[in-house]
């Protein structure tokens, strides 16, 4: 099945009047995780536009360091996915602790870029937008359209870039639940 990019959600639905926000229940990590995953799937195009805008701004001011950051992040993520696919221990850890895996990828990238003197670019251009995305996905309450779209993605009728990324991070079994 082909990968489809979901539509760009309106600013009203994404952030303004019709958007409903509430802090997550800190004690119920499973519910919070499901909220984040479902919002990542539903608003992935909006999040992509946010990240792309930040990348363009960073690329304008520091093009070589941006390319280095892209290279390091890509190959660190690729090495992690390869290790998870070939090593059972890493695969189990990825399924049980996806947050630690993502933090490990980012920390490894940070250390490599620290040696190259590109940590500010990494923090401002990559980490800051990811932090905004995670905060939005954590606080944004789901609506009926969100739930329906995520069910279609979960049962395999639609494949999306965020769905593939979540699958690579070991979150496919929880998407849409």
N, C-alpha and C positions, 0 to 999 in steps of 0.2 A: 504494500500500500504506500502511496506517495505521502511525503511529509507536506502538511498544509500549515500555512501561517494563519492563525486566527485573526479576525478583524481588529483594527485599532478601536478600543473602547472610547466612548466620548469622555471628555474631561468632566462632564457633569456626573457620569457614572463612576469614573475613576477616582475623583478627588473632591468634587464640589457638592452641590445640593443633595442629590439622591444617594450619595455615598454615606454609609453608616459605619462608624468606627467604635470599637470597644477594646479595652485592654484584654489580652488573652488570659485564660485561667492558668496561672503559673503552676499550680499543683497538678494539672492534667496535661502532661506533656504530649500524650497521644493526640488529644483533641487539638492542641496548639499546632502540632506538627501537621495534622490534616488540614487545618485552616491555611497554614503557610503554603503547603503543596498545592491545594486547590486554587488559592489566589495566584500563585506563580503560574499555574496552567492557564487560568482564565485571563489574566492581565499580561501575559507574556509579551505581547506586541507593544503594549505601553511601556513595559519595563525595558524592552529592547530599544525603543526610541529614546528613552532616558539615558541608557548606557551609550548608545550611538552618539547622542549629542555631546556627552561628556568625552567620549573618545575623539570626536572631531575637534573639540576645544583643546584637549591635551595634545593631539597630533599637530595642531597648528603651532602651539608654543614650543613643544619638545618632540619633534618627529622621530629622531633617532632613539631617544629613550622610550618613546611609545612603542616603537617596533621591537625593541629589546624586551619590554614588558610583555607584549603579545607573544613573542617567541618563548620566553621563560614560562609564562602561565600556560600556554598551549602544551609545551612539552612536559611540564610538571603534571598537568592533568592527564596527558596521554600515558605517561609512565605509571600513574596511579591506576588508570583503567586497565592497562596491560597487566599490572601486578594483581589486580583484583580478578582478572579473568584467568590468570595462570596459577595463582596461589590460593588454595582453599582457605588458609588462615586469614589472608587479606580480604577475601570475599566475605567471610563470616563477619569480620570486623566492620566492613563497609555496610553490611545489612543491619548490624546491631547499633552502630555508632556513626551515622552519616554526618552528623555535625562535626565530630572530631576529625573525620576524614577531610571534610571541606576546610576546616581550620588547619589541618596538616598540610594540605596543598597550598593554602595561602601563606602559611608560615615558611614552608620550604621556598616558595617563590620569593617571599620577602627577604629571606637570608641570602639567596643568590643575587637578588637585585641590590641588596645592601652592599655586597662586595663590589658591584658594578656602579654604585653611586646613583641608583635610580629609585630609591625608596619613596621619595616625595611624589614622583609621578605615579608610582603604584598606589600609594595611599589616596591621593587626590583624584586620580582618574579611574581607578578600579574599585578600591575598597569603599570609598565614600558613596558611589552610586549603589554598590551592593548593599551597604548598610541601609540606605534609604529604601531600597527594594524590600529588604527583610523586615524593616519597621512597618512599611505599608502593608505587606502581606500578613504580618502578625496582627495588625490593628484592624484591618478591613474585614467587616462582616460579610459573609457570602449572601448572595441573593438567589432567587429561583433560577434565573438564566445561568448564573455561575454553576449551580449544581447540575443542571441539565447538560451544559457543555462539558463539564468534567466527567460525567457518566459516559458520554459518547467517546471521550478520549480514553477513559479507563477500559471500556469494553473493546477497544481496538478499532472502532469505526473511523476515528480520526487520529492521525499521528502528527504530532507537533514538535517543533525544535525543543521546547522546554520539556516535553514528555520524554524525548530521547536523552536529554541531559539528566533528568531525574532518574531515568532508567540506568544510565551510566554510573550514577551515584548510589544505586541500589534502592531507590525509592519507588520503583514501579508498582510494587504490590500495595502500596498505601495510597497512591494517587487516586483521587476520586472517592475515597471512602469517607 
